[in-house]
Amino acid sequence: MEVEGMEDEGPSSHSELPHSEDPESRQQEPLPLESPSPVENVFVDKKAVDKLTEGLLCHYLPDLQNSKRALQELTQNQVVLLDTLDQEVTKFRECNALLDLNSLFTEAKVYHNKLVNIRKEMIMLHEKTTKLKKRALKLQQQKQKEALEKEQQREKEQERERQLIAKPAKRT
């Protein structure tokens, strides 16, 4: 808006700019002004541009530097927050790993109990089979004894019958 006001003033505003006697410092640059009127070349003193630039910088630079510092501080805080968040995520992962580890220990305990029960059953079955083998051996020995006694009894009876059979007398 101030630019529009300056454009309306025309060439008179450009006469108010300070002029330097030094030809090197008095380099004038044409500045194109955007306006609906025909294009005019406006020449501006280099010192004036430098002073205006310096004034603009003096006016806005402290705020920009403060903003820069605030952004740097925010960035550092953000880095700290990210590190903290990463540590918390690591803690949660460790907790989940501990829960998984606890469930594994519980499962291992269940399977250990099953193995103990199977071992007891195997010992019991081994004892039963040992008893059955002993009994079968005793029965086999008893049957062999009975068969031997029967065989001996039959042989005795056969011997007795032979002795009972009449023998022809010998002629002399």
C-alpha positions as CSV (number, residue, x, y, z in Angstrom):
1,M,0.0,0.0,0.0
2,E,2.9,2.3,0.7
3,V,4.3,1.4,-2.7
4,E,1.1,2.5,-4.4
5,G,1.4,5.8,-2.6
6,M,4.9,6.2,-3.8
7,E,4.0,5.4,-7.3
8,D,1.3,8.1,-7.3
9,E,3.9,10.7,-6.2
10,G,5.9,10.1,-9.3
11,P,9.2,11.7,-10.0
12,S,9.0,14.1,-7.0
13,S,9.6,11.3,-4.5
14,H,12.7,10.3,-6.2
15,S,14.1,13.7,-5.8
16,E,13.9,13.4,-2.0
17,L,16.5,10.6,-2.0
18,P,19.9,11.7,-0.8
19,H,22.5,12.2,-3.5
20,S,26.1,11.4,-3.2
21,E,28.9,13.4,-4.8
22,D,31.1,10.2,-5.3
23,P,30.5,8.9,-8.8
24,E,31.3,5.3,-7.8
25,S,28.9,5.2,-4.9
26,R,26.3,7.0,-7.0
27,Q,25.7,4.0,-9.3
28,Q,22.1,4.1,-10.2
29,E,20.1,1.0,-11.0
30,P,16.9,0.9,-13.0
31,L,14.1,-0.7,-11.0
32,P,11.1,-1.9,-12.8
33,L,7.9,-0.8,-11.1
34,E,4.7,-2.7,-11.7
35,S,1.9,-0.4,-12.5
36,P,-0.8,-0.1,-15.0
37,S,0.8,3.0,-16.4
38,P,3.6,2.9,-19.0
39,V,7.0,1.6,-17.7
40,E,9.3,4.3,-16.4
41,N,12.9,3.7,-15.4
42,V,13.5,4.8,-11.8
43,F,17.1,5.3,-10.6
44,V,17.9,4.7,-7.0
45,D,21.1,5.7,-5.2
46,K,23.1,2.7,-4.0
47,K,23.8,4.2,-0.6
48,A,20.1,4.7,-0.1
49,V,19.5,1.0,-1.0
50,D,22.2,0.0,1.5
51,K,20.7,2.1,4.3
52,L,17.2,0.9,3.6
53,T,18.5,-2.7,3.6
54,E,20.4,-2.1,6.8
55,G,17.3,-0.6,8.4
56,L,15.1,-3.5,7.2
57,L,17.7,-6.0,8.6
58,C,17.9,-4.1,11.9
59,H,14.2,-4.1,12.2
60,Y,13.5,-7.8,11.4
61,L,16.8,-9.5,12.2
62,P,16.3,-9.7,16.1
63,D,12.9,-11.2,15.7
64,L,14.2,-13.7,13.1
65,Q,17.2,-14.6,15.3
66,N,14.8,-15.1,18.3
67,S,12.6,-17.3,16.0
68,K,15.7,-19.2,14.9
69,R,16.7,-19.8,18.6
70,A,13.2,-20.9,19.5
71,L,13.1,-23.3,16.5
72,Q,16.5,-24.7,17.5
73,E,15.2,-25.2,21.1
74,L,12.1,-26.9,19.8
75,T,14.2,-29.1,17.6
76,Q,16.4,-30.1,20.5
77,N,13.3,-30.8,22.7
78,Q,11.8,-32.8,19.9
79,V,15.0,-34.9,19.7
80,V,14.8,-35.5,23.5
81,L,11.2,-36.5,23.2
82,L,12.0,-38.8,20.4
83,D,14.7,-40.5,22.4
84,T,12.4,-40.8,25.4
85,L,9.7,-42.2,23.3
86,D,12.2,-44.7,21.8
87,Q,13.2,-45.8,25.3
88,E,9.6,-46.2,26.3
89,V,8.9,-48.3,23.2
90,T,12.0,-50.4,24.1
91,K,10.6,-50.9,27.7
92,F,7.2,-52.0,26.3
93,R,8.9,-54.5,24.0
94,E,10.9,-55.8,26.9
95,C,7.7,-56.2,28.9
96,N,6.1,-58.1,26.1
97,A,9.2,-60.3,25.9
98,L,8.9,-60.9,29.6
99,L,5.2,-61.9,29.2
100,D,6.2,-64.2,26.4
101,L,8.9,-65.6,28.6
102,N,6.5,-66.1,31.5
103,S,4.1,-68.0,29.2
104,L,6.9,-70.1,27.9
105,F,7.9,-71.0,31.5
106,T,4.3,-71.8,32.4
107,E,4.1,-74.0,29.3
108,A,7.4,-75.7,30.1
109,K,6.1,-76.4,33.7
110,V,2.9,-78.0,32.2
111,Y,5.0,-80.2,29.9
112,H,7.4,-81.1,32.7
113,N,4.4,-82.3,34.8
114,K,3.2,-84.4,31.9
115,L,6.6,-85.9,31.5
116,V,6.7,-86.7,35.3
117,N,3.3,-88.4,35.0
118,I,4.4,-90.4,31.9
119,R,7.6,-91.5,33.8
120,K,5.5,-92.7,36.8
121,E,3.2,-94.6,34.5
122,M,6.2,-96.2,32.7
123,I,7.7,-97.2,36.1
124,M,4.3,-98.7,37.2
125,L,4.0,-100.6,33.9
126,H,7.6,-101.8,34.2
127,E,6.8,-103.2,37.7
128,K,3.6,-104.9,36.4
129,T,5.4,-106.5,33.5
130,T,8.2,-107.7,35.8
131,K,5.6,-109.3,38.1
132,L,3.8,-110.8,35.2
133,K,7.1,-112.2,33.8
134,K,7.9,-113.8,37.2
135,R,4.4,-115.3,37.5
136,A,4.6,-116.6,33.9
137,L,8.0,-118.1,34.7
138,K,6.6,-119.7,37.9
139,L,3.6,-121.1,36.0
140,Q,5.9,-122.4,33.3
141,Q,8.2,-124.0,35.9
142,Q,5.1,-125.6,37.6
143,K,3.8,-126.9,34.3
144,Q,7.2,-128.4,33.5
145,K,7.3,-129.9,37.0
146,E,3.8,-131.3,36.6
147,A,4.7,-132.7,33.1
148,L,7.9,-134.2,34.5
149,E,5.9,-135.8,37.4
150,K,3.3,-137.1,35.0
151,E,6.0,-138.5,32.8
152,Q,7.7,-140.1,35.8
153,Q,4.3,-141.5,37.0
154,R,3.6,-142.9,33.6
155,E,7.0,-144.5,33.4
156,K,6.4,-146.0,36.9
157,E,3.1,-147.4,35.8
158,Q,4.6,-148.8,32.6
159,E,7.4,-150.4,34.6
160,R,4.9,-151.9,37.0
161,E,2.7,-153.2,34.3
162,R,5.7,-154.9,32.7
163,Q,6.5,-156.4,36.0
164,L,3.0,-157.6,36.3
165,I,2.8,-159.3,32.9
166,A,3.4,-163.0,33.1
167,K,6.7,-164.2,32.1
168,P,7.1,-167.5,30.5
169,A,9.2,-169.8,32.7
170,K,12.4,-171.0,31.4
171,R,12.7,-174.6,30.5
172,T,15.5,-176.4,31.8
